[in-house]
Amino acid sequence: MQLNFYKYQGTGNDFILVDDRELTFPIEDTALVALLCDRKFGIGADGLILLQPHPTQSYFMKYYNSDGKESSMCGNGGRCLAAFALHTGVVNCTHSFMAMDGVHDVEIEGDLNTSVWIKLKMKDVEQVEIRYNNVFVLNTGSPHYVQFIPQNLNSLDLVADAKSIRYNEEFAKEGINVNFINLLGLHHISMRTYERGVEGETLSCGTGVTAATLSNALLNNLPNGVHTTEVTTPGGNLKVTFTYNAANRTFSNVWLQGPATLVFKGVVEI
């Protein structure tokens, strides 16, 4: 069987995208997904995403990590899927799609060329656990551990440091994404992320960028209202706009924004 695929990246977070509206992809074959994502023996990607039909939304996002297992929401993957849907004519304008964590609205800016600026509405966040003054645990569609650190991010042994958290007794079973953050300004942060399911560092993580941004609001005691934070990742720059309710520490109207770029398309035998 031949599989038509597209390769997209969002600030270096890369994905294999497949139009599966006919529901022909062997979704239970986790070994196949892992092989396709393998950078030595397959196409190579941080994850694989199927665009599937949905009864009330434009489409459904079915997401797999590079280990082959179906996973929770992926922010950069959602942005890339939205660009894919636009480029292939599945949709032609602002729209909504369904994912594991609910409905996501999409807004588009710029020309519909190989790279397009995608604004993706993320889930509201009503609970953030403050572990220490600089450590936060929250779910932005996927679970995240966020730690602000004073030392330069490049000095970290990221994988080793993150694994000590991801595989500790509390998180080992379900897994958690681990993010280390440098504060560059009140509304500007830089970060590195270790992703569960990839079990290594990725150049960017959309739900991680979102989690870090919201944690930054708590760290800096931002006032009520609408805020925008710039985020620098190893793969490029993103920004997150949100409405913060300081009284109960909740977040709404959360929009993850950044580029989604077509890298190449092809056919693979499966």
N, C-alpha and C positions, 0 to 999 in steps of 0.2 A: 504494500500500500504506500502510495506517495502522499506526503504531507506538505502542503504549502504553508510556509511560515514567514513571518516578518520579525526582524530584530530591531528593537527600539531601545533607547537609553534616555534616562532623565537624570541629569547631573551625574553621569557615570554609573548609575544604578541600572543594569541592563536586563532585558526581558525578551523571551521568545513569545510572540503573539500569534494566536491561531484563531481563524474564523471558524467557530464550531457551531454555527446556527443550525446545522443539520444533525448535530449530536452524534458525530461519527468517531470522535476521538476516544481511544480506549482509556477512559478516566480512571480505571482501577489499576492500570499498569504503572505503578510507581517507579519500577525499575526503568521503564522507558523514559519517563519524565526526567529522572536523574541522569540518564545517559544523554538525552538531548541537551541538558544544562551543563554537562561535563565539558570543561574547556580544553581537554586533550583529545577526547574521543567523540565529542558531539559538537553541537553548534556553539555552546558556551553561553551561559547567562546566570544571573543571580536568581532567576525564577522563570516559570512558564505560566502564561495566562491564556485562558480560553474565553472567547467572546461567545456567549451562549444566549439563546432566546429567553425572554422573560414576559409574563403575561401583562404586566402593567407598566414596566419601564422599557427604555430603549434596548437594553440588553442586560445580561447578568455577567458579572466578573467572577470567574472561577480561577483561583490563584494557587499555584504550587511553589513551594520553596525549591531550591536547587537539590535538596536531598530527596526530592520526589514526592514529598508528603504535602497534601492539601493544607493550606494555612489560613491565617486570618487576614485582615485587610492589609494592603500594601499601598501606601500613598503615592509613591513615584510610579508604581505599576499601574495604579488607577489613572494617573495623568497620561501615561503612555498608552493605555488602552483607549482613553478618550481620543487621543490624537490618531490612533489606528482606526477607530470608528469613523472619524472625520475623513481621513485620507482614503479609505476604502469605500466611502459612500454609504455606510450603514446609517449614519446621521449626517446632517448638513448644517447644524447650528447648535446653539445652546441646548442642553438636554440633561437627562438624569439616567443613572443606571443603578442597578441593585448589586450589592456585594454582601459578604458574610456579615458585616456589621450594620447593614441597612442601606438606605437610599443615599446616593451622592449626586449632588448637582454639579454641573460642569459649565463653565463659561470660557469662551475662547477670545484671545486677543491676537491681532496680527494676521498676516497672510497665511493661508493654508498650504504652505510649502512643506519641505521635508522636516522643518523644525517649527513648532508652534508653541505659543505661550498658553499654558493650560492653568486655569484656576479651578481647583477641586474643593468642594465643600466637604469638610470632615465632620465626624460625629461631635456632638456636644460633649463636654467633659464636666461631670458633676462631682467628681471625687478625685482628689489628689492626696496621696499619703506623703506627709513630710517626715522623712526618717531622721534627718539631721538638718541643720541649717542649710546644708549644701546638697542634700540627697533627697530625691523625689521618686515615687513609684506611682505610675498612672497608666491607664489604658486609653489610647487614642485610635482604637481599631485593632491594635496589637499592644501587648504589654511591654512597658519600658521602664528601665532603671536609669535615672538621670543623675549624674554627679558632676557638679561644678568643681573645677580644680584650679589651683594657682599656677602649677607648672605648665610649661609649653606642651601642647598636645603631641608635638613631634618627638618629645622625649619619652613618651610612653612605650612600653612593650604591650601594645593594646590587646593582642590576643590573650596573652598570659593574664593580664590584669582583669580583662573582662570574663575570662573563663572561671576565675576564682569566684565571681559573682553568679554567672549564668549556671554553673554546676554546683553551687552550694546546696545545702540540704533544703533550703526554702524553695529554690527555683528549678532544681534539676529535673523534676518530672515533667512539668509543663513548658519549661524554658522561658527565658525573658531576653529581650534585646537590651544591650548595655551601651550607654552613651556617656562619653566624657566631654565636658564643655569648658571652653574658655570664654570668659566675659570680656568682650571688646568695647562695650558701651552699654548704655541703658537699653537700647533697642538693637543691639548687634552682638551676635555670638558666633563662635566657630566651634566645630564639633567633629568627633570621630565616633563611629558606631560599629559595634559587633552585633551581627544578626544571628538569631537562632534559626535553624533550618539551613542557613548557609554555613554556619559554624566558622565564621571568619569575619574579617572586616569587609564592609562594602564602602564604595566611594561616596554613597549618600543613602539616606533612608527617610522616606517621606513621613511615616508615622513617628519616626525618631525626631526629625526636625520639628514636627508639631509638638511632641512631648517636651522637647527641650525649650521651645518657645514659651509654652504655657508655664513650665517650671520657672523660667526666667521672670515671668510676671510675679510669681510668688516670692522669688528670691529678692526682687527689687521693690516689693510692696507697691506695685503700680496702682494708680487710682482707677476708679470706675471709668468705663468708657471703651472706645474702640482704639486698638493699638496695632501697630505693624512692626514686626521684628525682622531684620535682615539676618540670614543664616549663611555662613560660609562653611561648606563641606569640602573634602578633598576633591570631589568631582565637579564643584561649581557652586553657584549661589542660588538660593531660594529665599522666599519670604513668606511669612504667615501673618495674616490679619485676623483679629479676633475681638470679640466683645467680652470684657471682663467684669464680673460682678464681685467686687472686693468684699462685700459683706458676707457672702456665703462661699466665696472662693470657687465660683463656677465659671465656665467658659462656653460661649455660644457663638454662632456665626463665624466658625473657624474655617478659614480658607487657606489651603496650601497652594502656593503659586510658583510656577517655574517652567522651564522649557521641556518639551518632549520631542525627541528627534528620531527620525527614521534612519537606521544605520544601513541595513540592506534587507533584501528579501530573497527567498530561495525555495528549493524543494529538497526534501530529505526522504529517503526510503525508511519506512518503519515496519 
